[in-house]
Amino acid sequence: MNKKLNTVLFMLAGTVLNIVVMLALFLLLLFGANLILTPESDATLKMLVFLVVVVVSVVGTFFIYSRIVKWINNKWNLEQYMHPLFGRKR
């Protein structure tokens, strides 16, 4: 396999991993929010909590994914196997 194919495969696997992590974190946070909120809770509070859950899951996924990619890159030194995504500045 060449470097460009390795880069494409890494990006596809990374995208799938990112979606799985986001879904897992979203469901975990939603389950936690569901334990806190009662059926009698105000609708505005429920919407605010849902918005917070969505934002925290997106931001949390970014940090988790970046840590995983850094760990994988350090463990297997992927830079030598991958084509750079962006060219050098002239």
C-alpha positions in Angstrom: 0.0 0.0 0.0 1.2 3.5 -0.7 1.1 6.5 1.6 -2.0 8.1 0.0 -4.0 4.9 0.5 -2.8 4.7 4.1 -3.9 8.3 4.6 -7.3 7.6 3.2 -7.8 4.5 5.2 -6.7 6.3 8.4 -9.1 9.1 7.7 -12.0 6.7 7.2 -11.2 4.7 10.3 -10.8 7.9 12.2 -14.2 9.2 11.1 -15.8 5.9 12.1 -14.1 6.1 15.5 -15.1 9.7 16.0 -18.7 8.9 15.3 -18.7 5.9 17.6 -17.1 7.9 20.4 -19.5 10.8 19.9 -22.5 8.5 20.0 -21.3 6.6 23.1 -20.5 9.9 24.9 -23.9 11.4 23.9 -25.8 8.4 25.1 -23.9 8.2 28.3 -24.5 11.9 29.0 -28.2 11.6 28.0 -28.6 8.7 30.3 -27.1 10.7 33.2 -29.3 13.7 32.4 -32.3 11.4 32.3 -31.5 10.2 35.8 -31.3 13.8 37.1 -34.4 15.1 35.4 -37.9 14.1 36.5 -41.0 13.9 34.3 -42.3 17.0 36.2 -39.2 19.1 35.2 -39.8 22.2 33.2 -39.7 21.9 29.4 -37.2 24.8 29.2 -34.9 23.1 31.7 -35.1 19.8 29.7 -34.2 21.6 26.5 -31.3 23.4 28.1 -30.0 20.2 29.6 -30.3 18.5 26.1 -28.4 21.4 24.5 -25.6 21.1 27.2 -25.4 17.3 26.6 -25.0 17.9 22.8 -22.3 20.6 23.3 -20.4 18.6 25.9 -20.5 15.4 23.8 -19.1 17.3 20.7 -16.3 19.0 22.7 -15.6 15.9 24.7 -15.4 13.8 21.6 -12.9 16.3 20.1 -10.6 15.9 23.1 -10.9 12.1 23.4 -10.3 11.7 19.6 -7.3 14.0 19.6 -5.8 12.0 22.6 -6.4 8.7 20.8 -4.8 10.0 17.6 -1.8 11.3 19.4 -1.3 8.0 21.3 -1.6 6.0 18.1 0.8 8.3 16.3 3.4 8.1 19.1 3.0 4.3 19.4 3.4 3.4 15.8 5.0 6.6 14.3 2.4 6.9 11.6 4.0 10.0 10.0 6.4 7.8 8.0 3.5 5.8 6.5 1.2 8.6 5.7 1.0 11.3 3.0 0.8 14.9 4.5 -2.7 16.3 4.1 -1.6 19.9 3.7 1.4 21.1 1.7 4.2 23.2 3.1 4.0 26.9 3.1 6.2 28.6 0.5 
